Amino acid sequence: MSDTMYRKLTQLGAESNLPANPEEAVLECVPNPHQETSYLVRFTAPEFTSICPVTGQPDFAHLVIDYVPKDSIVESKSLKIYLSAFRNHASFHEDCTISIAMRIKDTISPEWIRIGGYWYPRGGIPIDIFYQSSQPPESLWVPDQGVNPYRGRG
């Protein structure tokens, strides 16, 4: 691959400021270096945070994002900045989780995507949100997301 295909990237290798909200964040992509191969990409964000839109209190989640790329892959620094933009964003767990999946879908049009949002308790109740675009490709190895259900102190 040549460096010319990376010239359009605005965040990798440069100082990047945290956007005020997810809508302002730029999610970038690069060409898939193995378009002829079906493979899984996994991003894990164990310290994801957002804000409750009612109380203004912080919410915490462990996100696991799996996708099978087609033409493009997500550039990881831009994903980190995008996810960090939720830090001061007021939204319910369901909206955060599904919005992230849809933003990635809109950006790279993957063959398949799923996200597990494992949210820590709010009001004593943990909330887990799951989205999957379709059945995964038949011959693809898709490991378990590896996040245990919330058990409290037990």
N, C-alpha and C positions, 0 to 999 in steps of 0.2 A: 504494500500500500504506500501511496505517496503522501507527503505532507500537505499537498494541495487540497485533499479532501477534508482536512481538518481546519482549514483556514476560516471557515464560516463559524467555528465554535467561538463563543464570546466569553466563556467562563473558565474553561480548562486552561491552566497555566497563567491565569490572570487573577488579580484581586477581585473578589466578588462580594458585593454587599447583600445583606439579607433583604429580600423584597418585603413590602408591607403586608402583603397577603398572597395567597396562592395564585390568584388571577394575574398578578403582576410578574410572577416567576416565569422564567424562560426555561422550558424543558427541551433540551437539545438531544439530537441523535447523530449517529455516525453510520456509515454503510456497514452492513453485516458482512464480516470478513469470510463467513462460511455459509453463504446462501444456499448451497447445494445440500447442506446437512441440517437435519431436524435435531435441535438440541434445546435444552432448558436453561434459562437464565433465572437466577434467584437473587433478589435483593432482600435483606433482612434489616429492619429498622427497629431495634429493641427499645429505643428511647424516644419514640414519637410522642409529641405533645400538641395539644390544641386547647381551646378555651370553651367552656360550657357557655352556650349562648344565653342561658337564663341567669345563672349565678355568677358568671365571670371567673369561676374557679378553674384551675388547670385540670386537664384530663390527660391520662397517659395510656399509651398502647404499645404493643409489640406487633409490628406489621411484617408480614411475609408476602412478597410479591414474586410470583412466578410467571414467566412468559416464554413463548416460543417465537423467536423473531422470524421475520420474512426478509424484507429488504434492508431494514435498519435496526440498530440496537440503541438503547437509551444510554446516553453519556452519563456516567455515574455522578460526577461532581454536580451537574445540573439537577439530577434527581435529589441529591442531598440538600441542595439549596431550595428546591421546590418543596420538599418535605418539611424543611425548617421554617418555611413561610407560613405553615399552619400554626406555629408556636403562639401567635397572637391572633389567630383566626377563630372567631366564635362560630361554632357549628356542632351539630350533634354527631355522635359516633358514626351513625349510618351514612350521613352526608360526607364526612371526611373520607371514609373508607371507599365508598363507591365513586366519589369524585376523583380520587387518585387513580383508580382503575380506568375510568373513562378518559382521563387526561392522557394516560399512557397509550390507551387504544387510539385516541385521536392523533397522537403524535407519531406513533410508529406503525400503526395497523398490524399488530402481531398476528401470527397464525392462531394463537391461543393465549389467554391470560387468565390468571386467578389471583385473588388477594385474600388473605386472612387478616382480619383486624381483631386482635386479641386485646380488648380494652380492660383496664384494671377497674375494680369496683368504684362505682359512684352511687352513693346512697346504699351501700351494702350489696349491690348487684353488679357483677361483672357482665359486660355485654360483648359478645363475639359476633363479628359481621363477616360474612363470606360471600364472595362473588366469583363466578367462573363464566367465561364467555361461551363455552361449549364443551363438549367432551375433548380431552386432550388427544393429540395424534396417537394412533393405535400403537405404534412401536416405540413410543417415547417412554423413557424411565422418568417417572414423576415421584420423587420421594415424599414421604409425609412431611408436613411443615414443621414438625418437631416441637410444637408449643403445647405444653400440657394444659389441660383445663385448670382454671383458677381453683385453688383449694384452700385459700386463706392460710392460716398458720399450721394447719394439720398436715 
